[in-house]
Structures are given as C-alpha cells and as structure tokens.
Amino acid sequence: MKRLLVRSTALASMLVLAACSTTSPDVVSRNEAQRLSTVVDAVVLSSRPVVVEGQQSGIGAAAGGVAGGVAGSSVGGSRDAVVVGILGAVVGGVIGNAVERSTTREDAVEILLQLKNGDRRSVVQAKGTETFNPGDAVILVTTGGRVRVTRAPAVAAPAPAAAPAPY
C-alpha cells in the first residue's frame, strides 16, 4: 500500500510540473525557431504590470484527487477507509487545483504601442529582461499568430560613399 501511495504522489507531482510552462519573451519555443516572422516598428505609449491568471486544465485537480484518495483510503478499517478515501479525494482535488492555478500564474506587462501608420496596439507578455518606457522604439515580432515586443535594434547611419581616387 505504501508503494502505491509513493507512486501516486510521484505521478501527481509529475503531472502538475508538466503543466508548467513559460511565456517569457526571452524564451523562443522550438516551433518558432527557424520560422519567418513579421516585424513591425512601433513606439511605446505606456506599460504597466499585470498578472496572467493561472490555468485550470484539470490536471492538478485530478492528480490531487488521486493522491488524496489513495492517502485517505489507507486510513482505518474498510468502512473508514472508503469514507476517508472519498474525503481525501475531494480535498486533494481542491488542493491540486489551487496548486495548478498558483504555479501557472505569471507576472506580465501590458504594453500600449503606436505603430508607424498611427494604429495603436496592446500586447500582454510575460516579464522578460527588457523594460519598456514611453517613447522607446520597439519592434513587434509576429510568428504564427503569437506576438512579442522587443527593443528595436540601434541602426547606424550608412557610411558616406568614398570619393573616387584622382588619376
């Protein structure tokens, strides 16, 4: 019975951790690598911190329910084990759901932008290493429907053409 509890707990932990992912603009997914992206110039109008709500896929609740049910069913005699197992599954499911929501919650930034053509856009992305201030020149990189904002690279003025050598 102890082996079953250990295996169930390990499985529940793996399922909860598998639900964790990042949306950081500093991390490019494998699907976005070596793909042509559209780049649009813009200027930051404002930025503010926001929180992206955690997901509730059901994996956390299911894993918690299994772990709680197994742990609860190992208590007491056969009649007690059924009742405590059911209560353990319910409590484990609630706790598993809360853990999933809190581990997938993410600090982010909402960036209000103005494009060169005058259109305005708002982009919410996970906090990265860059900070954005009003007036900053940025680029919007769009790949497969996903957009991220990054600082525009500094463009050096082209060198003047050299005068032809006299003969």
C-alpha positions as CSV (number, residue, x, y, z in Angstrom):
1,M,0.0,0.0,0.0
2,K,2.9,2.3,0.8
3,R,4.3,1.7,-2.7
4,L,1.0,2.7,-4.3
5,L,1.0,5.9,-2.3
6,V,4.5,6.8,-3.3
7,R,3.8,6.1,-6.9
8,S,0.6,8.1,-6.9
9,T,2.3,11.0,-5.3
10,A,5.2,10.9,-7.8
11,L,2.7,10.7,-10.7
12,A,0.7,13.6,-9.3
13,S,3.9,15.7,-8.9
14,M,5.0,15.0,-12.5
15,L,1.5,15.9,-13.9
16,V,1.5,19.2,-12.0
17,L,5.0,20.1,-13.1
18,A,4.2,19.1,-16.7
19,A,1.6,21.8,-16.7
20,C,4.2,24.4,-16.0
21,S,5.4,26.4,-19.0
22,T,6.8,29.8,-19.8
23,T,5.6,32.6,-22.0
24,S,8.7,34.7,-21.5
25,P,9.6,36.9,-24.4
26,D,13.2,35.8,-23.8
27,V,12.4,32.2,-24.5
28,V,11.6,31.1,-28.0
29,S,9.7,27.8,-28.4
30,R,11.0,25.1,-30.7
31,N,8.1,25.7,-33.1
32,E,9.1,29.4,-33.5
33,A,12.7,28.6,-34.3
34,Q,13.8,28.9,-37.9
35,R,10.5,30.4,-39.0
36,L,10.0,33.6,-40.9
37,S,8.5,36.3,-38.7
38,T,6.8,39.6,-39.5
39,V,8.5,42.6,-37.9
40,V,6.7,45.9,-37.4
41,D,8.2,49.1,-35.9
42,A,6.4,50.9,-33.1
43,V,6.8,53.3,-30.2
44,V,5.8,52.6,-26.6
45,L,3.0,54.8,-25.3
46,S,2.8,53.2,-21.9
47,S,3.4,50.0,-20.0
48,R,2.0,48.6,-16.8
49,P,2.5,45.4,-14.7
50,V,-0.3,42.8,-14.9
51,V,-0.8,39.3,-13.7
52,V,-1.8,36.5,-16.1
53,E,-4.2,34.2,-14.4
54,G,-3.1,30.6,-13.8
55,Q,-4.7,27.8,-15.9
56,Q,-7.1,25.2,-14.7
57,S,-6.7,22.3,-17.0
58,G,-7.9,19.8,-14.5
59,I,-4.6,18.0,-14.3
60,G,-3.9,19.5,-10.9
61,A,-7.3,18.6,-9.6
62,A,-7.1,15.0,-11.0
63,A,-3.6,14.4,-9.6
64,G,-4.6,15.9,-6.2
65,G,-7.7,13.8,-6.2
66,V,-5.8,10.6,-6.9
67,A,-3.2,11.3,-4.3
68,G,-5.8,12.4,-1.7
69,G,-7.9,9.3,-2.4
70,V,-5.0,6.9,-2.1
71,A,-3.8,8.6,1.1
72,G,-7.2,8.7,2.6
73,S,-8.1,5.1,1.8
74,S,-5.1,3.8,3.7
75,V,-6.6,5.1,7.0
76,G,-8.5,2.9,9.4
77,G,-10.6,-0.2,8.6
78,S,-12.5,-1.0,5.4
79,R,-15.6,1.2,6.2
80,D,-13.5,4.1,7.5
81,A,-11.1,3.7,4.5
82,V,-13.9,4.3,2.0
83,V,-15.3,7.4,3.7
84,V,-11.8,8.9,4.4
85,G,-10.7,8.0,0.9
86,I,-13.6,9.9,-0.7
87,L,-13.0,12.9,1.6
88,G,-9.2,12.7,0.8
89,A,-10.0,12.7,-3.0
90,V,-12.2,15.8,-2.7
91,V,-9.8,17.7,-0.5
92,G,-6.9,16.5,-2.7
93,G,-8.7,17.7,-5.8
94,V,-9.3,21.2,-4.4
95,I,-5.7,21.5,-3.2
96,G,-4.4,20.1,-6.6
97,N,-6.5,22.7,-8.5
98,A,-5.2,25.5,-6.3
99,V,-1.6,24.4,-6.7
100,E,-2.0,24.3,-10.5
101,R,-3.5,27.8,-10.6
102,S,-0.8,29.2,-8.4
103,T,2.1,27.5,-10.2
104,T,0.9,28.6,-13.7
105,R,0.1,32.2,-12.6
106,E,2.6,34.6,-14.2
107,D,3.8,38.2,-13.8
108,A,3.5,40.1,-17.0
109,V,3.5,43.5,-18.6
110,E,0.8,45.2,-20.8
111,I,2.5,47.4,-23.4
112,L,0.4,50.0,-25.3
113,L,2.1,50.8,-28.6
114,Q,1.6,53.1,-31.6
115,L,2.6,51.8,-35.0
116,K,4.2,54.0,-37.7
117,N,0.9,54.2,-39.5
118,G,-0.8,55.6,-36.4
119,D,-2.6,52.4,-35.4
120,R,-2.5,51.5,-31.7
121,R,-2.0,48.0,-30.3
122,S,-1.9,46.5,-26.9
123,V,0.3,43.5,-26.1
124,V,0.4,41.5,-22.9
125,Q,3.6,39.4,-22.5
126,A,5.4,37.8,-19.6
127,K,8.0,39.9,-17.9
128,G,11.4,39.5,-19.6
129,T,14.7,41.1,-19.1
130,E,13.7,44.3,-21.0
131,T,11.8,47.2,-19.5
132,F,9.7,49.5,-21.7
133,N,9.3,53.2,-21.1
134,P,7.1,55.7,-23.1
135,G,8.9,56.8,-26.2
136,D,11.0,53.7,-26.6
137,A,11.4,52.4,-30.1
138,V,10.4,48.8,-30.3
139,I,9.5,46.1,-32.8
140,L,6.6,43.7,-32.8
141,V,7.7,40.2,-33.8
142,T,4.8,38.1,-35.0
143,T,5.3,34.4,-35.6
144,G,2.4,32.0,-36.2
145,G,-0.1,34.4,-34.6
146,R,2.0,35.0,-31.5
147,V,3.3,38.5,-30.9
148,R,6.2,39.6,-28.7
149,V,7.7,43.1,-28.2
150,T,11.4,43.7,-28.0
151,R,13.6,46.8,-28.2
152,A,14.4,48.0,-31.8
153,P,18.0,47.5,-32.7
154,A,20.1,50.6,-33.0
155,V,20.6,51.4,-36.6
156,A,23.8,53.1,-37.5
157,A,23.8,55.7,-40.3
158,P,25.3,54.4,-43.5
159,A,28.9,55.5,-44.1
160,P,29.2,58.1,-46.8
161,A,30.5,56.9,-50.2
162,A,34.2,57.3,-50.6
163,A,35.2,59.9,-53.2
164,P,36.8,58.4,-56.4
165,A,40.6,58.4,-56.4
166,P,42.2,61.0,-58.7
167,Y,44.2,59.7,-61.7
